[in-house]
Amino acid sequence: MKTKATYLLFGFLIFSLGFISCSSDDDNSSDTPEEEQNDCVDYEPSNASNVINGVWEEPNNTDTYINEITIPDDLGGGYIRVFLSQNHPDLRPTLIVDNDLNDGAAIISGSSAGTNNELVREAYFSVYPGMNYSIEVSPFLNAPTDDYPIDYALEWEFFSKVDCFELNDNQAQAKKILLGETIEAYAIAGYRDWSLASGAPQTYDWYKVEIDAAGKLETEVLALPNDMRIQMRLFKPDGNTEQIDFEWLGSETNENNGRRSKITSTNILNPGTYYIELHSENVTRKAENDTQPIPNHFNTTYRIKTRKQ
């Protein structure tokens, strides 16, 4: 004959076994390894623009707008369109843009004379995160004195180009990528001064990849803008360069711009972290007027893939 105490004991044992079973399932789930991730950190693109309605009161009148263009802190930077317009048929507007109008040179300079539409002045240039740029506007070929004052409109707009691997301008900033995955990024290098040297830090992108078994590393440029070449180097864990074999892929192009390529380590590599230095070369990073095309790399990414052989 079962007593009340017997039923209570039986129920307690069932509850205890059930509790232990649930705890065991939880423990097993915590042992599941997390999927390896690269260092891509996505962000929302920023908007920035302005329209200024101005007046030239007399011939040779110059208007200056100090730090008028303020670039957001989007890590991938982007590019700027500046547009100066007016309607007098005899006037040719001049546009100057630079981070410092007093340094004797400028990123953008010159008048609309000889362009496709001589009544307006349009320009594009790549920009660096957080930079300020000043603008100066004036008549170059003046209208008759009696026709002044003359109205003009000055417009600018920032086009953010999201690059989730920036900032990666040097080896210390190298972003982790995974073997076998396709990486897509922009090769936009923004102006920090009136000139942009071909070897400036912002013209480089750095990545790092880990191998856990010996083998050769291969990095292939799958696609790239048609206005640049991409050169790559491979660095050892100790920071020294690794010997590589280089190969052009696809048909030959003018100055090899837009042509795919591949590098492969010459030697078998030991397990460790290796660094890929990617450099865009032979690039024009601005369009000073409407006779020049907007640089293709402003809106076209490159794609690379790294494999272990």
KALIN-V453991 format. One line per field, one symbol per residue. phi: phi as a letter, one per 20 degrees, with the letter a starting at -180 (. if undefined). A space follows every 10 residues. Layout:
phi: ???
This chain:
phi: .eefffffff ffffffffff ffffffffff efffffceef cfbefedbaa cddccefbgm fddccflfed efegfemqbd ddcdcadffe ecfdcccafb feenbbfcbo degnefcfec ccbcbfcdgm fdcdcccafe effggfeefc fbcdcbbedf dfcfdfebeb ffegefcdfn eedcbedede fdbfdcffdf gfedcdcccd cdbfredccd eeaafedbdd dccddfgene fdfcddbfcm ffcflmfmef bbdcffdfef gqddddedce cldedacfbf edffggffcc edccbdcde
